[in-house]
Amino acid sequence: MSLKAVHILLITLSTILSFGLGAFCLKYYVMHTSIPYLILGLLSFISGVGLFIYLIWFFKELKKLDN
């Protein structure tokens, strides 16, 4: 497995886990109204969006290198 493939795999898994953690924390916040879970959930979603944007950027850079 190439380094590019490993990088794509790890970023994809990190993005999925970040959104999963955000969903879990927001669900827990709705059930128990615990402010730290709200903050953690929002930060997880923000980091998930950032990782997704990075993944798109990385794909664009790969296309430039392959040409």
Secondary structure, DSSP 8 states (H G I E B T S, - for coil): --HHHHHHHHHHHHHHHHHHHHHHHHHHHHHH--HHHHHHHHHHHHHHHHHHHHHHHHHHHHHHHH-
